[in-house]
Structures are given as structure tokens and as C-alpha cells.
């Protein structure tokens, strides 16, 4: 068995922490037990991933990232009760919207499409790293991406808020790319707002890790990640404060790694 890689130790530490948090979280006993069992299982997989071939170990990073998004949401009481924190986000957003200049009409569908690409940017960046880099590059990639994601997802049980679009007056079913985004979110999202924005942090971290391996591909991915951040605000998928801090985390983690 090979020794655990850095990103596997990071994943094991995060999910071990989830086990401890589940003991005192405000969620129901059933949800706390489910969180503890799932987290313990994933931590065990991460620590023993050295039994797998190197390529398979790298692909498991996707599972750690998705689990890191969903498991903290289990510790939020259902139905979620938003309070002062959400009110603070709304006030910051209102101040920003009073001075911000909105994009032209033609740019909105482009930004909606860009936001949709957040689901494929990380797998695409990983494939570039996996096919052109070394196992060490894969380790650096997932260490940056997972750390960025975990820093955003881990606050969810305490900093509860709803996405800003859910606070807007309903305007009927959306069409075009906006409608696709909403249908995708209805199926792959837990419906809570992550603070900071995990979409932005993870996308930027992934793109920045590609730059040293393939500069042209990294620049393209950075442009997409920037559009994802812009689309998150314009489309009301995240608050402005989410996006700014998410970008800071994505960039900071990448520089650190």
C-alpha cells in the first residue's frame, strides 16, 4: 500500500472533523448519525486509497469534493431557518447593486452559460493535469481544489442562508440557459447558500493549478472561472460577498499550494 497523498490526508481530516461536529450540531439525531457514518466512511476510504492504482486515486478527488459539499448540509436543521447572517448578506448585496453597473442584455445569456460551466470546469482541469502532469501534480491540484471547497462548505452548519434568487419575487418558469441552470440546481444542489462561494473558489483554484502545466489551457480556464464568478452575481446565484471571498480563497489557496 502506498502512503496517503496530501489531498487524501486533507480529505480524511475534513471528514473526521465532520464526525466530531455531528456530535453537537443542531440537526436531528437521525441526520447527525447519518453525517457521522458517511463522514467516517469517506475518511476511511481516503486513508486507504493507496490500495488503488495511482490513476484511480486521482479520480476519487471528485467524490471527496462532492461529499464535502453535501455532508455539511445534513447538519443544517430542516427546514433551514435564516437569521442575522442572511440579513447581513442581503444588506451588503443591496449596497453593491446600488452602485454596480449591470451587464448589457446580450451578456446575460453568456454569463448564465458560464455559470453552468462550473460543473465541468473541475473535471476538465483534472483531466488536463492527469494526462499531462505527474502524480505530484495531481496531488497539488486536488489539495488546492479540496482545500478551497472545504473552506467554503465547512461553514454551512453555522452560517445558514438562502441563495439570493430564492428571495426574489417569483416570475414564472425561466427559459433558455437560465431555465437549464435552475433545473440543474434543483437536482444537484442542496438549496442552501455556501459562504464563501464554493463554485467560485473551486473554479479559480482548479484553473490556477492548470496554468503551470499548460499555460494556454490555464488561461482559457481562468477566463471561464472569472465568468463563473461574474455570472454568480449577475444571475443572483450568490451574494456579492460570497463571490468576493470565494475568489480570495481560490486565489490564496492556489498560491499557498
NORGI-V510425 format. One record per backbone hydrogen bond with DSSP energy under -1.0 kcal/mol. CO is the residue of the C=O (numbers start at 1). NH is the residue of the N-H. If there is no record, write none. Layout:
BEGIN
co: (CO & CO)
nh: (NH & NH)
END
This chain:
BEGIN
co: (5 & 6 & 7 & 8 & 9 & 10 & 11 & 12 & 13 & 14 & 15 & 16 & 17 & 18 & 21 & 28 & 29 & 30 & 31 & 32 & 33 & 34 & 35 & 36 & 37 & 38 & 39 & 40 & 41 & 42 & 43 & 44 & 48 & 49 & 50 & 53 & 54 & 55 & 56 & 58 & 59 & 60 & 61 & 62 & 63 & 64 & 65 & 66 & 67 & 71 & 72 & 73 & 83 & 84 & 85 & 86 & 87 & 88 & 89 & 90 & 91 & 92 & 93 & 94 & 96 & 104 & 107 & 108 & 109 & 110 & 111 & 112 & 113 & 115 & 116 & 117 & 117 & 120 & 121 & 122 & 123 & 124 & 125 & 126 & 127 & 128 & 129 & 134 & 135 & 136 & 137 & 138 & 139 & 140 & 141 & 142 & 143 & 144 & 145 & 146 & 147 & 149 & 150 & 153 & 155 & 155 & 161 & 163 & 164 & 175 & 176 & 177 & 178 & 179 & 180 & 181 & 182 & 184 & 184 & 185 & 197 & 198 & 199 & 200 & 201 & 202 & 203 & 204 & 205 & 207 & 210 & 210 & 214 & 215 & 216 & 217 & 218 & 219 & 220 & 221 & 222 & 223 & 224 & 225 & 226 & 227 & 228 & 229 & 230 & 231 & 232 & 232 & 233 & 236 & 239 & 240 & 241 & 242 & 242 & 243 & 244 & 245 & 246 & 247 & 248 & 249 & 250 & 251 & 252 & 253)
nh: (9 & 10 & 11 & 12 & 13 & 14 & 15 & 16 & 17 & 18 & 19 & 20 & 21 & 22 & 24 & 32 & 33 & 34 & 35 & 36 & 37 & 38 & 39 & 40 & 41 & 42 & 43 & 44 & 45 & 46 & 47 & 48 & 51 & 52 & 2 & 57 & 58 & 59 & 60 & 61 & 62 & 64 & 65 & 66 & 67 & 68 & 69 & 70 & 71 & 74 & 75 & 76 & 87 & 88 & 89 & 90 & 91 & 92 & 93 & 94 & 95 & 96 & 97 & 98 & 100 & 107 & 111 & 112 & 113 & 114 & 115 & 116 & 117 & 118 & 119 & 120 & 121 & 124 & 125 & 126 & 127 & 128 & 129 & 130 & 131 & 132 & 133 & 138 & 139 & 140 & 141 & 142 & 143 & 144 & 145 & 146 & 147 & 148 & 149 & 150 & 151 & 153 & 154 & 156 & 158 & 159 & 193 & 166 & 167 & 179 & 180 & 181 & 182 & 183 & 184 & 185 & 186 & 187 & 188 & 189 & 201 & 202 & 203 & 204 & 205 & 206 & 207 & 208 & 209 & 211 & 213 & 214 & 218 & 219 & 220 & 221 & 222 & 223 & 224 & 225 & 226 & 227 & 228 & 229 & 230 & 231 & 232 & 233 & 234 & 235 & 237 & 238 & 236 & 165 & 243 & 244 & 245 & 197 & 246 & 247 & 248 & 249 & 250 & 251 & 252 & 253 & 254 & 255 & 256 & 257)
END
